[in-house]
Amino acid sequence: MVSRVHTIAFRGIEALPVDVQVMVAPGKFHFSIVGLPDKAVAESRERVQAALHASGLSLPIKRVTVNLAPADLPKEGSHYDLPIALGLMAALGAIPSDALDGFVVMGELSLDGSLAPVSGALPAAIGANAQGKGLICPKVCGSEAAWADRDMEILSPASLVSLANHFRGTQVLTRPVPAVEQARTVLPDMADIMGQETARRALEIAAAGGHNLLMVGPPGSGKSMLAARLPGILPDLTPAELLEISMVSSIAGELSNGQLTNRRPFRAPHHSASMAAMVGGGVKARPGEVSLAHNGILFLDEFPEFSPQVLDSLRQPIETGETSIARANHRITYPSRFQLVAAMNPCRCGMAGEPGYTCKRGDRCAADYQARISGPLIDRIDLRVEVPAVSAADMIGRRASENSAIVADRVAQARKLQAERFSQMGVACRTNAQASASLAETIGAPDAGGERLLREVAESLKFSARAYHRILKVARTIADLDGSQTVGRVHLAEAIAYRSAGERLSVAA
């Protein structure tokens, strides 16, 4: 007799259907799993045997063959334990053979028969719902899976015994309830920043339009402090953004107790991060920092200290909003539309350009340090601001700055204007920074005075085509913050100022 159980295999955040076929046939006892299983799947037979024994069901002395179809699709992970165990139970008559027809099953078994949490419950639930089926997953993952659809059937047992009793009718499993993780900490407030008016303004523009930002200044000038306050002025997540973020976090196993988070990601990897850690990869091609920062912020402190190869690997995700990881037998794509915020010192000693300080190496120190960042990557950063040091004397008697709530309200109004504009145009964009080159020319078309200024500056500073379009996007965002329907000369002048502030980096690179 052959029993069948539906499960899934993951390719990025996509859940592919897999058919678990279990056959118990006469012969000498042998338990084999075929269908391109990895080490974790091959070890399932030991966990399944122990869990069945702990649940009061021993395997007969027969030949057991488990086939994971399609056979040419690699199977990775421990979530195949439960479908294999249920397939065996159905083949042995321990549960009704048709009880599993309407479900996709996933879960890892402990030796005592309890179910351990697995990664990817949310994408699995979405994939099961697309097939018109329900989902069976561990109890810890139930709250996560329940977000897929309020009407789909979801069973989240704590153990193999409780699931078997549910199918026998002696126990009823209730549907899990979607849960959101409550924030345990209060986000840092913009009111803590003293001075730095130019940097504060650039931070507000970056938040309003989703633009990339580079801050250059000596140690202690407040660059990291400014970046940490960006999440506090960003708008709340939309349901679609929340779902996208949660699917990547689910695959990476970073959802706490199956609860979704309502905060935008803020990822700050150390400058020693490898290529695989940054863009994803490894044996199982897991998502990297750029994907975990999807719809959020990727903050790179000590920007030039990162490996040049790692930094240049950011160029494709910045342009396309996704990361493709190619392997010999498969290709995986993860969403990676993040907002890059970088901070760096002007030179290795950190004090180049500061009044009263002379570097022993002269201009060569700053040139060599800044040359670690390639010109093409710098060209993709819309806003570049210098963050000068603020002395203690400058802060004495200074009035309190605007708090995050006031700035966040202006950002929300600007984002609302963008959403309405893109909706009327029928374009699938959320921020000005995401607009294509042709769309940027439409939404950022300047008035007569702005066009003259742009033409003059473009000829003198030799802007690239990418720089031209990014200036239009930033100018459009500045106009949105002002509530202006048209992009004027003053908006373009400010956008060009932020662009030209970092031109020395491009020259050095």
N, C-alpha and C positions, 0 to 999 in steps of 0.2 A: 504494500500500500504506500502511496506517495501523498503526503500532505503538503500544502502550500501556504506560506505566510508572506504577506507583503511588507517590505521594508524599503529603505532608501540608501543611496550612496551620495556623498557630497562631492560636487565639482564647483569649488568656490562657495558661493552662497546658494547655488542651485541644487535642489534635491532631485536626484534621478531615481526612478523606480527600480527596485531590485526584487526578484522573486526567489524566496528561500524555499527550496524543494528538499523535503526530508523523506528518505525511504528506509524502512526497516525490513530487511530481507533475511531469510534463513542463511545460516553459515556461522563460521567461527567469529567470535566477538571482535569487531573492528569498528572504529569510529573515525571517519575521514571527512574532511571539509575541502571541497574543490571550488574553483571559480575565481582564481587570482586573489586569494586572501593574503593579507600581510601578516606579520608576526602576531599582532593583537587578535586578529580573527582566528588564526590557527590555534591560538591558546584557548579559544572559546570552549573547546571540547572538555578541557579540564574544569573550567568554571561551571559549565552546564551540568556535567556529571555530578559535581559536588553539590550544586544547588538543588538538583532533582532529588538527590539522596537526602539532603537536609529537609526537603519538603515532603518526604515520605514516599517517593517514587523512585524505584531503582530501574536501571536500564536492563532489558532482557539480554540474554547471551545470544545476540544476533548481530548481523552486519548492518551498521548504520552509515548511510552515505548522505551528506548534506551538500547540495549544489547551490551555489549563489549565481543566479542568472541575471543578466547576460554574462557569460563566462569570460568575455574579453574586456570587461570593465574592472579596473582595479578596485578592490574592497579594502578599506582602511578603517580602523577604529574598533572600539569595544562595544558599539551599540548593536552588534549583530547577536550578542548573547541571548537576549530575550526572544527574538524571533526564532532562533534555532531551538531554544528550549520549548517554546510553545508549539513549534512544528513537531517536535518529538512527542509532546504530550497529546497532540491531536492524533498522531500516527498510532499511539498506544491506547487511544480511547479514554485518556484521563480527562479530556475536555471535548465538547461536541466538535466534530470536524468542520462544521460550517460557522462556528462562532467567530472566527477571525476573518471571514470574507470581507467584511466592511471596514477593516482597520488596516492602517499602516503601523507597524510595531518597531520600537527601538528601545534599547535599554541595556545596561551592563549589570551582570549578576555578581553578587558576592557569594562566597562559599556557603553562607548560611541561608541562602535563598532570598535575601533582601535585594532590592534594586538600588543600584548606585547611579548618581546623576551622570549624564553624558552631554557632550556639546552638540549644538545644532538643533535643539528641540523646536525653536521657532521656525526656521526654514523647513524643517521636516513637517510641521503642522500646516504650513502654507502649501507645501507640495502635496500633502495628503488631501487637503481641502480642494485643491485643483483637480485631483483625481476623483472627487466626490466620495471620499472615505473619511473615517474618523482616525484618531491617533491613540495609541497606547504607549505611554512613556513613564519613566520613574516619577514618584510623587514629588520630588524636589523640582522637577522640570515642568510640572503641570501648570503652574501660574504663568510661566513663559509661553507655553503652547496655547494657552487659552486666549491669547491675543490674536490668534490667526483669524478666528471667526466665532462670533458669539453663538452661532447655531450648530456648529459642527460638534460631533460627539467625541469627547476626550475622556479617556480612562487613565488615571495616574495612581496605580497601586503602589504600596510600600514594599510588597513582597510578592513572590511567585504564588504563594498559597492564597493570598487575598484575591489575586486575579483569577485563579482557578475557582475559588468559591463564588466569585461574581458570575462566572459563566455557568456554574452549576445552579445558581439561583439561591444559594444560602447566604449570600452577602451582597449588598448593593454599594457600589462605588459612586460617590457623588462627583459631579463635574467640578474641576478646579476653578478658582476665581482669578481673573487677571490681577496682577499686583504691580505696583510701581514702587521702586525703592525711594524712601524719603531721604532727602539730603541731610546729612549729619553735620555739615559745616556750612557756615555763612560765607558767601563769596566775598573776596576782598573788595573794598569800596574805593572809588575814584577820589573820594574826599581825602584819602590818606596821602595823595600826591601833592607835594608842595612845589609850586613853580611849574616848569616844563610845559608851558602853554602850547608851544608848537607841537610837541610830542603828544599832548592830550588831544589836540585838534586832529592830528594824523590818526590817532587811535579811534576817534569817533568816526572819521571818514572810512577807515578800514572796516569798522563794524557795520556801518550803514550800507556799504556796497560789497562787502565780502572780499576786499582787496588784500593782496599780499603786502607785507610791511617789513621794512628793514630799519632797525635802530642802531646807530653808530655813536659810541661815546666812551669816555674813560670809565674805569672801574668805579662803582659806587654812584653812578649818575642816575640810577633808577630804571634801567632798561628792563630788567627782569620784573621789577615791581609794576611797571606799566603793563607788561604782557600778562601778568597774573590777573590784572583787573579787566582785561578784555572780555572774558566770559560773563562778567556781571552786567555788561551793557548790550550784549547780544539778545535778540528777540527769542521768545520761547520756541521750542520745537513744534513744527506742524506734525500732524499724525503721520504723514508720509515720511518725513525726516526721522521721526522716532522709530518707525518700522525699519527703515534702512540701516540706521545706527545699530539697532538691536539685533538685526540679522547678522551683521559682521561680528558683533560682540558675542553672539551666541555660538557662531562657528569657532571663535577664538577661545570659548569657554570662560568669558569674563563677566557673565551675568551672575550676580550674587543671589543665590537661592531662587533662581528663576524669575527675579524681579527686574523689570525694565527701568532704566534710569531716565529721568526727564531733563537731564542736563546735557548740554552739548559737550562732546569730548574735548579734553585739553590734554594733549600728549606732549611730553617734554623729554624725549630720549637723551641719554648722555652722549657726549660727542665721540665716544668710543664705539658707538653702535655700528654693526656690520651692515653690509648690503642686504642680507637676508632679513635682518631685524628691521631695517628701515622700509623696504618695499615689499617684503614678504618672500617666502621661499622655504628652504629646508627640505627634509625628506618628504614631508607631507604637504609642502607648499602652503603653509599657514599664512594668514594675513599679517602684514607688517604694520609699522607705525602709521604709514600714510593711509592705510585702509581703516585702522582703528580710530584715526582722526577724521573720518568721513563725516561731513556736515558739521565739523567742529574746527579746532585749532591745532596746528602742529607748530610747537614752539621750539626753535633750535637756538639754544644759548651757546655762546662761543662759536659762532657760525663757521669761521675759517678753520677751527680745530677739527671739524669733521673731515673724514677722508674725501678728497676731491671726487673720487669715483662714486661715493655714496651721495654726495651733493648733486652730481650730475644725473644721478638716477631719479631725482625729483622732477626733472624737466618734463618727462612724458606724463606723469600723473597731473602735474599742474595744467598742462595743455588739454588733456583729454578727460580728466576727472575719473580715470580708472587705471588700474594696474594689471598688466598681463604678465603672468608667470608661465614660461614655457618649459616643459619637460619633454623627455624623449617620447613618452607614450601619452601625454595629455597636455592640455593648455588650460590654465585657470585664470579667470578675470575677477578681480575684486573692485567694488566701487571705492574711489579715492578722491572725492571732491572736497578737499580741505582748504583751509585758509592758512597760508604760511606766514608766520611771524618769526623773524630772526633778529638776534642781537649780537653785536660784535664790538670789540675794541678797535680803535683806528689803526693800531699796530701791535706788535707782540708785547712791547713794554706797556702799552695801553694808554700812554699819555701824549701821543703825537698831536700837535696842534693846540695843546693847552697853554695858556699864558704863563710865561716864566719857566717853561720846561723845554729843554733841548735834548733830543735823543742823541745818544752817542753814535748811533749808526746813521744818523741823518735821515734823509728822505727814503733811503733804501729800505729801512726797517718797515715803514708803512707800505711801500710798494710791494715788497716780497710777501708781506702778510696778506694784503688784500688780493694779491694775484692767486691765492689759493682758491678763490671763488671765480668760476669761469664767467666770461662775458655773457654767454647765452642764458645762464641762470639768473644773473643780475638783471638782464633785460626783461625777465618775467616777473620782476618785483615792481609793483605799481608805485608804492610810496616809500621814499627813503628820507629819513630825517636824522639830523644830528641831535644827540641828547647831551648837552654840556653838563659838566659837574655843577651841583648846587651846593654852595657852602653853608655852614651853619649860620653865618651872619645873614645870608639871604633869606633864611626861614624865620628869623626873629621878627615878631610883630606882623607876620604875613597873615592875611585873612584866609579862612577856610575855603577850599575849592568846592566846586559843584560835586554833589554826590552822584553815585552811579544811577540812581533812580531818575534824576533829571536828564542825564545824558542818554539813558536807555529809552526814555520817552521820545526824544528827538530821533534816535535811531529807528525806533518802531514806526514812527510816522514816515520816515524816508523809505523803509522797507515796504510799507503799505502802498506808497505811491508806485514803487517798482512793480509790486505784485499786480496792481490794477493795470499798469501800462502793458505788462507782458500778457496779461489775460486778454485785454482788448486786441492785442496783436496776434493772439493765438500761438504764442511762443512758450515752450517749456523751459523757462528760465526762472530762477528765484531771486537772483541778485544781478546787479549791473556787471560784476566781474565775470559772470558766466556767459555773458552775451558774446555771440560770434562777431567776427570782424565786420561783416556786412550789417549786422544788427547794431553794432556800436556806431557805425556811421549814420544810421537812421535815428537812433535815440539820442546820440550825442552831437547831432548837427548843430554847429554854433551859429550865432547871429553874425551880421556883417563885421562888427568890430572884433568878435572872437575869431572869425576866420582870418582876418588880416594878421592878428597877433600870432595865430598858429602857423600861418605861412612863413612869417618872419623868423620865428623861433626854430621851426623845423629846418629851415635852410641854414641857419647859423650853427645850430647844435648837431646837425646831421642825424636826426632821429631815424631809427629804423621803422619799417612798416608796423612791426609789433608795438614799438614805443608809441607810435601815432595813435593806434587804436586803443591802447591802454590809457593814454592821456584823455581820450574822449570818454572812456568809461568812468575815470575818476572825476572828470569835470561834470558828467551827468549825475554822479553821486553827490557832489558838492551842491549842484543846483537842486537836487531833491531835498537835501538838508535845509536849503533856503526856501523850499516850497515854490521854486520857480519852474515854470513850464518850459522855458527855453534855456539853453546853455549860453551864457554871456561871456564877455571878455574877462570879467573878474573871476568867474569860475575856472576858465581855462588858465588864467594867470596863476592861480593857486595850484592847479593840477600840474602845470609845467614846473612850478617851483619845487614841488615834491619830487618830481622826476629828475630834475637837473641837480638836486642836492647830492645825489650819489653818482654823478657822472665820473668823478675821479676814480671810483671803484672800477667802472667799465674800462677806463683808460689803463689802470694798473693791471687789470686782468688780461 
